[in-house]
Amino acid sequence: MWRGGRLAVAAVLAGLAGPALALSCLPPDPVRLYTEARDSADPYRIVSGRFDRVPDAGAKAEDAPVTFEARLKGRSLGRLGFSAPFDSVVAVELTCLSVWCAPPPEAGHDLLVAVREDGQRQIVSLGPCPSNALPLDAAGEQAVVDCHRSGLCASK
């Protein structure tokens, strides 16, 4: 009986681990975010900044995508680095992949954000894996500036 009980517990644990392991995300990488935006057919602006306030609007698979507006303040990337002021209300779109959904970006934290420009709209699309709004430190910001200036871009 005990042996069967251990097998049953092992089977249940294996079943629970499957969904948790099914979504495999690459580690956040500011240089990769920059190069993907740079090489995209869509126009992007790269911003080093912070969201002021973000509504508690998590996406759920049954009603994704969830879109809300949030103010993003910081500096956008140009020829001289992150020097151009950026202060704009952007549409933040949270999407899902199966049952895994994007959390809203954290307000008040330094982020590297890829803002897609769609006519008059500015959109930040976030998926369940860290994508278009990544935590940013001074080293990551410098790596993006170096990549932008030199074209020599080494992702982690």
Disulfide bonds with the S-S distance in Angstrom:
Cys25-Cys129 1.95
Cys96-Cys101 2.02
Cys147-Cys153 1.78
